[in-house]
Amino acid sequence: MTTSALATTDNLIGLDRTGLRERLGTIVQRPFQINQIYDAIYLGGISDFAAMTNLSLSLRRELSERFSLGLPAVASQQASTDGTTKFLLRLDDGASIETVDIPETTRRTLCISSQAGCGLACAFCVTGYWGAGRNLSAGEILGQVMLVRQLQDLPDSLNLVFMGMGEPLLNLDAVHTALQLLSERISWRRMTVSTAGVIPGIDAIGAWDRRPNLAISLHAPDESRRSEIMPINRSYPLKDLLDA
């Protein structure tokens, strides 16, 4: 199992079939082998080329020498008495993100991050207090799910929520790619994207062919109080948000 973060330039996690074909075209010419690698990563959750035993030994060795399937590293792990487990994950550039596994009576939910840090400065949010960091790549978003699947006994009926660190709709391209790849194992109706109210992102999601659930963080019932605790309301007022 590969749990250490590796250089994103040669990390295949987060690439779709087209991306894999472009990245691996010099050593993998057969389309069915691209599909085998894709399925191993996104259906099988494999993060070690050696485990792709339907590929030839020579191809597995060459893939291992030239590319990686790196996942975030676990910096710390805290378990609550109710079974909730919080993971502090370290990315390859040293940035930290949080991922939370939440068991419930009738379902299992994984809460993942879309950014390392957040620039929205909501008064109630610790991530906002830290300030803006950077967007996660699609691979770093996917890596959270793949890692926790390896560490925890997660069911196939997993619910996934983008309610961790960051504002998903300010990283929409990577979130969209991650959602499409995650949908290989998780139904769209079991995935939820939460936003503080980025209206252009809401409009963009509305135009997608396949859409996740959408959750809106309101936190206040009127413009003045919401603007006080959520500065984003000054750019995208509550009235316009409700219309969206």
N, C-alpha and C positions, 0 to 999 in steps of 0.2 A: 504493500500500500504506500503510495507516494503522498505524504502530507506536507512536505516542505514546499515553500513557494519558490518558483524558478522564473527565469527571465521570460517576460511576456512575449518577446520577439519570436521565440520558437515554441511557445506553448500552444498546443492545438485546441485546448478546451475553449469553447466559445465560437468556434468556426462552424458554419453550416456546411452542407455538402459542397456547395460551390466554393466556399473558402478553403475547405480541405483539398479539393481538387486543384485549386490554384497553388496552395502551399506545398502539396506533396507531388505535384505533377512530374517532377524530375525523377522520382524514384518509384512512384505508383502510377502505372499507365492504365491499369485495368479498372474500369468503372466499378465492377462488383467489389473490388478491394477497398475502394473509397467507401462504399456502402457498408462493408464489414467494419471498417474503422469507426465510421459514424455510429453504427448500431452499438458497437462495443462501448463507446463513450456515453452516448445519450440514452440507450436502452439498458445496457448492462452496468453502467456506472463504473467502468473500468478506468483506472488511472495508472496502469502499468502495462507497457507494450508487451511484456513477457506473458501476460495473461491472455493476450489475443491469440489463442492457440489455433484459430482457423486461418491465421496467416503463416507463411513459411518462416522458418527459424531465421533465415538470412534477412528477410524483410523486417522482422521484429528487431533484429540486432541493428540494422541500419536506421530504423526509426528511432531507436533508443539513443543512438549516437548523435543524431542530428536534430531531434525534436524532444519535447517534454510534454507531460500531462500533469503539470504541477498544480497542486491545490494549496489553499491558504494553510498557514501553520497555526496550531492552537497555542496561543500565548497563555491563556488561563481558562478554566472551566469551573463554573459554580452551579451546584444543584440545590434546589429548594426542597422543602419537605413535601410539597405537593407534586414533585416530580419534574417541575420546570427546570430546564438546564440552559444556562446562559454561557455562550462561548465568546471569548475575546479572541479574534483571529488577527494574525499578522500577515500582511501582504508583502510581496517581494521587494517593495521600496521602503518598507518599514512602517507604512500606514496601518492603522488599526481599525477594525470594524467589529460590530456585534451581530451575532446570530443567536436566536433563542428558539429552543425546542419546547413546545407547550403541549403536554398531554392533557386531554380532557375526557370526560366520561364517555362521550359518544364520537369523539373525533380527535385527530392529532394535527396540530398546526405548527408550521415552521415560519418564524418571522425573520426576514432577511433584509440586508442593507443594500442600498443602491449608490451611496456615496460614502467616502471617508471624510466625515465632517458635513457641515451644512451651513449655507450662507443666509438662511431665512431669519435667523435670530428670534424665533418664537420664545417668549419670556419663560415658558414652563419647561423648555426642552434643554437638557444638558448638552446634547450634540450641538444645538444652536449656540450655546454659551462658548463651546470650543471654537466655533467659527468655521468658515468655509475651508474645505480640504480639496478633494478632487473627485471627479466621477469615477465609478468603477467600470471596468470593461465588462463585456458580456461574459467573458470567461471567469472573472472574479465574482460575478453574481452567481453564475452556475456552480462555481467551485464551492460556495457555501453549502449548497444543497447536496452536492456529491460528497463532500467531506462528512457532513452530519449523517448522511445515509450510511457511511462506512462506520461511524462511531456509535450510532444509536440504532435501535430496532424500529425503523420507521415503516409504517404500512404503505402499500401502494395507494391507498385512499387518502394520502396526505393532502392537507390544505396548506396553501402557500400564501403568505401575505407580505407585501412590500411595505412594511411598517417599521423597519429598523432605522438605521442611521441614514439620513439624507432625504432629499425630495426627489422621488422617482421621475416626476414629469420634467425635471431639469436635466435628466439623463435619459431621454426618451428613446433614442436610437439603440443604446445598449440594452435598456430594459426590454424593448420590443424584441430584439434578437434573442435575449435570454428567455423571454416568455415563449417564443416559438420553439426553441430547443427544449425547454422544460416541458412543453406540451406533448412531447413524445411519451412521457410517463405520467404526467399530471393533467387532468382535464382542465380546459379553460375555465369551466364553471367553479373549479376549486382554487383558482388563483385570483387574488385581489390586489389591486394597486391602490395605495392610499396617498392622497395629495392634500397639501395645505391650501390648494386653490389656484393652481397654475392653469388659467383658462385656455391658453393656446394648446397646452398638452391635452386637456380634456377634449378640445375640438379635434385634435389629431387622432386620439384614440377612437373617437366616434367614426372616423373614416376607415378604420382597419377592417379587414375581412373577418378576422376572429378577434374577439375582445375579452379581456378579463373582467371581473367585477371591479367596480369603482367605489372607493370609500372617500368621503370628504371629511377632513378634520375641521370642525366649525369652532368649538370651544367658547363661543360667545354668540348671543342671539341678536346683536345689533351692531351697526357699523362702528360706533365710537369705541365700544368695549373691545370689539375684535381687532380694530386697528391698534389699540393700545398694547395688546398682548401678542398680536400677530402682524408684524409690519407689512407682510404681503398683501393685507387687505387694503392698503393704501394704493397699491398698483392694480389689484383685482378686487374691487369692492364686493361686498356680500350680495348685493342685488344682482350684479353681473354674474357672479358665481352661481347663484341659484338659477338664473336664466340658462347658463351653460349646462 
